Amino acid sequence: MAGTLHLNLVKLPSIWATYPRVLLTPRPTVTDVQDPPEITIAVRDVQIDGVAARRYASMCGFDPAAGLPLTYPHVLATPLHLKIFSQQAFALRPMGLIHLSNVIENPGVLEPGRRMDVTVSACNYRNTDAGLVFDLATDIRAEGRSLWRETCVLMVRWPESPQRSGGRPPRPPKAPKDSLVLGEFDVLPSTAWAYARVSGDFNPIHLNDRAARFFGLRGAIGHGMWSLARSLAQAPVPAIPSGARIETQFLTPVQLPARVAIREWRAEGQTKRALCDVRTGRVHMYAGW
């Protein structure tokens, strides 16, 4: 039976103090992991830094004067994500994690200066054909009410997965031919470094080709959460109402450098936006609400 670990912190931890433990703490191979514990870390009275939020907004393509980007609270919680990954009880290798999908809900309003409580949990571990999957759940609350929630679904591949053994993974879909092209631009290594500086996500697979190849990639790849943020920031900026549920699937990494396009269409009663490879038309990620 898996155990639980709950930590209450007095302030958000420093990412620079946490990263060495994330990188250097010994971990077993994923096939040796049995019943990993649920880990929850909470911190109270957190305030959003307005200057940092505006820098993030500008880097991702949002209008800094238009309010807090919907994706920014993920950055606010990043120090707690890293704190979980630094725990000896967290048995998986953080640098090998693959971000499969993401769900964001915004039932309330977040704004700089408001005091909030942030709770992050690594939970709901399950085995799949491809690897060990778990949820990284974030809940931001004030006055006892949830204002913003996120569930990141992450995976560590089994050593014998098709991608490791030479089998071909399924091809990602293409955006519909009649989808609207909203913009087209280059994603460069400098893009990944700029996002790392505003988000605190210095995972080396995004910043260094050699590190990325060590983890089985062809080279450095773009940040998945940057892809989502940049897609939502593209004009015309979607009017996502309070209480909406944004569901995102990350299908293939953006191999740097890349030329990508943002496409939009309607399907199954949802608006969908996708970041697509310009040359092949294949979808790197798409979000729907």
C-alpha positions in Angstrom: 0.0 0.0 0.0 1.5 3.4 -1.0 2.1 5.8 1.7 1.7 9.6 1.8 4.0 12.5 2.6 2.7 16.0 3.4 4.9 19.0 3.9 3.8 22.6 4.9 6.3 25.3 3.9 6.4 28.9 5.2 7.4 30.3 1.8 8.0 29.2 -1.8 11.3 27.5 -2.0 14.2 28.8 -4.1 14.4 27.0 -7.5 18.2 27.4 -7.4 18.5 25.7 -4.1 16.2 22.9 -5.2 17.5 22.1 -8.7 20.8 20.4 -7.5 18.7 17.9 -5.4 16.3 17.3 -8.4 19.3 16.5 -10.6 21.6 14.6 -8.2 19.3 12.6 -5.9 19.7 8.9 -6.8 16.6 7.2 -8.3 15.8 3.6 -9.1 15.0 2.5 -12.6 11.3 2.9 -13.3 10.8 -0.9 -13.5 11.9 -1.1 -9.8 9.4 1.4 -8.6 6.7 -0.2 -6.4 3.7 1.8 -4.9 5.3 5.3 -5.0 3.9 7.5 -2.2 1.5 10.4 -2.8 3.5 13.6 -2.0 1.7 16.9 -1.2 3.4 20.2 -0.5 1.6 23.4 0.5 2.5 27.0 1.2 0.2 29.7 2.5 0.1 33.5 1.9 1.7 33.4 -1.6 1.5 36.6 -3.6 2.0 37.1 -7.3 4.9 39.3 -8.3 3.4 41.7 -10.8 6.7 42.5 -12.4 7.5 38.8 -12.9 4.0 38.2 -14.3 4.4 41.0 -16.9 7.8 39.7 -18.0 6.2 36.3 -18.5 3.3 37.7 -20.4 5.5 39.7 -22.7 7.8 36.7 -23.4 4.9 34.4 -24.3 3.2 37.0 -26.5 0.4 38.2 -24.2 -0.4 41.9 -23.7 1.1 42.6 -20.3 -1.6 45.2 -19.7 -4.4 42.7 -20.3 -4.2 41.0 -16.9 -2.7 37.8 -15.6 -2.3 35.1 -18.4 -4.3 32.0 -17.8 -1.1 29.9 -17.8 0.9 32.0 -15.4 -0.1 30.2 -12.2 1.7 27.1 -13.5 4.9 29.2 -13.1 3.8 30.3 -9.7 3.6 26.7 -8.6 6.9 25.6 -10.3 9.0 25.9 -7.2 6.7 23.4 -5.5 6.8 21.1 -8.4 10.6 21.1 -8.1 10.3 20.6 -4.4 8.3 17.4 -4.9 10.8 16.2 -7.5 13.7 16.8 -5.0 12.2 14.6 -2.3 13.9 11.2 -1.7 10.4 9.7 -1.5 9.8 10.8 -5.2 11.1 7.6 -6.8 11.1 8.7 -10.5 13.8 10.5 -12.5 12.5 14.0 -13.0 14.6 14.8 -16.1 13.1 11.9 -17.9 9.5 12.9 -17.4 7.3 13.3 -20.4 4.4 15.8 -20.2 1.4 14.1 -21.9 -1.5 16.3 -21.2 -2.7 19.3 -19.1 -6.1 20.5 -17.8 -6.5 24.0 -16.4 -9.7 25.3 -14.7 -10.1 28.9 -13.6 -13.1 29.2 -11.4 -11.9 32.4 -9.7 -9.7 35.5 -10.3 -6.0 35.7 -9.6 -4.3 39.1 -9.4 -1.0 40.5 -8.1 -1.0 41.3 -4.4 -3.8 38.9 -3.5 -2.7 36.4 -0.8 -3.3 32.8 -1.8 -2.6 29.3 -0.7 -0.9 26.9 -3.2 -1.0 23.2 -2.9 0.7 20.7 -5.2 0.4 16.9 -5.2 2.1 14.0 -7.1 -0.6 11.4 -7.0 -2.8 8.9 -8.9 0.1 6.7 -10.1 -0.9 4.1 -12.7 0.8 1.7 -15.1 0.2 2.0 -18.9 1.6 0.1 -21.9 4.1 2.9 -22.5 5.2 3.7 -19.0 4.4 4.8 -15.4 2.0 7.7 -15.4 1.0 10.1 -12.6 -0.8 13.4 -12.0 0.9 16.6 -10.8 -2.1 18.5 -9.4 -2.0 22.1 -8.4 -4.8 24.0 -6.5 -4.6 27.7 -5.7 -7.1 29.0 -3.2 -8.1 32.1 -1.3 -10.6 32.5 1.5 -11.2 28.7 1.2 -12.3 29.0 -2.4 -10.5 27.4 -5.4 -9.4 30.1 -7.9 -7.2 28.0 -10.3 -6.6 24.3 -10.7 -4.3 22.3 -13.0 -3.6 18.7 -13.6 -0.4 17.8 -15.5 -0.3 14.2 -16.6 3.4 13.0 -16.7 5.0 9.8 -17.6 8.3 7.9 -17.4 8.7 5.4 -20.2 9.4 1.7 -19.6 12.8 0.8 -20.9 11.2 -1.6 -23.4 8.7 0.9 -24.8 8.5 1.2 -28.6 10.4 4.5 -28.6 13.3 2.9 -26.8 13.3 -0.4 -28.6 13.2 1.0 -32.2 9.5 0.7 -32.9 7.7 3.6 -34.5 5.2 5.6 -32.3 1.9 6.5 -33.9 2.1 9.5 -36.2 0.5 12.7 -34.7 -2.6 14.0 -36.5 -2.7 17.0 -38.7 -4.9 20.0 -38.2 -8.0 20.1 -40.4 -7.3 21.5 -43.9 -9.9 24.2 -43.4 -8.4 25.4 -40.0 -7.6 29.0 -39.8 -3.8 29.9 -39.7 -3.5 32.6 -37.1 0.3 33.1 -37.2 3.6 31.5 -38.2 7.0 32.0 -36.6 10.4 30.4 -35.7 11.1 28.7 -32.4 14.8 29.0 -31.7 17.1 27.8 -28.9 17.0 31.4 -27.6 13.3 31.1 -27.3 13.8 28.2 -24.8 16.3 30.2 -22.8 14.0 33.2 -22.7 11.1 31.0 -21.4 13.4 29.3 -18.9 14.3 32.7 -17.4 10.7 33.9 -16.9 9.3 30.5 -15.8 12.1 28.9 -13.8 12.0 25.8 -15.9 15.6 25.1 -16.6 15.2 21.4 -17.5 18.3 20.8 -19.6 16.4 18.8 -22.3 15.1 22.3 -23.4 18.4 24.0 -23.3 21.2 21.7 -24.3 21.3 19.2 -27.2 23.7 16.8 -25.5 21.5 16.6 -22.4 18.4 16.1 -24.5 20.1 13.2 -26.4 21.1 11.6 -23.1 17.3 11.3 -22.4 16.6 9.7 -25.8 15.7 12.9 -27.8 17.3 14.0 -31.0 18.2 17.4 -29.5 16.9 20.2 -27.4 13.1 20.6 -27.5 10.7 23.5 -26.8 8.9 23.8 -23.5 5.4 22.3 -23.6 3.9 25.0 -21.4 5.4 27.7 -23.6 3.7 26.1 -26.6 0.4 26.3 -24.8 0.9 29.9 -23.6 2.1 31.1 -27.0 -0.9 29.5 -28.7 -3.4 31.2 -26.3 -1.6 34.5 -26.7 -1.8 34.5 -30.5 -4.2 37.2 -31.9 -7.1 37.2 -31.9 -6.7 36.4 -28.2 -9.5 34.0 -27.3 -12.1 35.2 -24.8 -11.9 32.3 -22.4 -14.6 32.8 -19.7 -14.1 32.3 -16.0 -14.8 28.7 -15.1 -13.7 27.4 -18.4 -11.8 24.1 -18.7 -8.8 24.1 -21.0 -7.7 20.6 -22.1 -4.3 20.2 -23.7 -2.6 17.3 -25.4 1.1 17.3 -26.0 1.7 15.0 -29.0 5.2 15.6 -30.4 8.1 17.7 -29.1 9.1 20.9 -30.9 12.6 20.1 -32.1 14.7 23.2 -32.0 15.0 25.2 -34.2 11.6 24.9 -35.8 9.1 26.8 -37.9 5.6 26.5 -36.5 2.1 27.8 -37.2 -0.8 28.3 -34.8 -4.1 27.0 -36.3 -7.6 27.3 -34.9 -10.9 25.4 -35.7 -14.2 24.3 -34.1 -14.9 20.7 -33.4 -17.2 18.8 -31.0 -18.6 22.1 -29.6 -15.1 23.3 -28.7 -12.7 25.9 -30.0 -9.3 24.2 -30.6 -5.9 25.8 -31.1 -2.9 23.9 -32.2 0.9 24.5 -32.6 1.8 22.7 -35.9 4.9 22.0 -37.9 4.8 24.3 -40.9 6.6 21.8 -43.2 4.6 18.6 -42.4 1.4 20.1 -40.9 1.7 17.7 -38.0 0.3 18.8 -34.6 2.8 19.3 -31.8 0.1 20.3 -29.2 -3.5 21.4 -29.2 -5.8 22.9 -26.6 -9.6 22.9 -26.5 -12.2 24.7 -24.5 
